[in-house]
């Protein structure tokens, strides 16, 4: 097996994600993505921290990473109408600014500790100014690499981090 320099993980992630110096590929073209759960959490946290309005595919991705049904997701963000989540994910409507911040905070609360390569600033979501998007914009492309990083105790940990 050898590391590929860049790998388009859009199919696996459901969002446009490129992995840099991360994926292992054998001679038959089979690929292995190390620590997939950590990668999913990292992509979700990175997207929650990016102050650009969420689109349907991104909302669906976030809900799937949380392992929630539409009804469970609606309850988690205190919505009485579970069909609203389906309308968001299908691009018929979008959550309002306050609701979007609730979704982002939920992601940070539930997945932040599983994404050690992403620094989460204090009060990141309440003070966030979310940039609006037009209807034609799709999910944001993102790139990640698998790196070693020191934790607060000086230990080296493997983690995904956004690629520059």
Secondary structure, 3 states (H helix, E strand, C coil): CEECCEEECHHHHCCCEEEECCCEECCCCCEECCCHHHHHHHHHHHHHHCCECCCHHHHHHHHHHCCCCHHHHHHHCCCCCCHHHHHHHCCCCCCCHHHHHHHHHHHHHHHHHHCCCCCCCCCCCCCCCCECCCCCCCCCCEEEEEEEEECCCCCEEEEEEECC
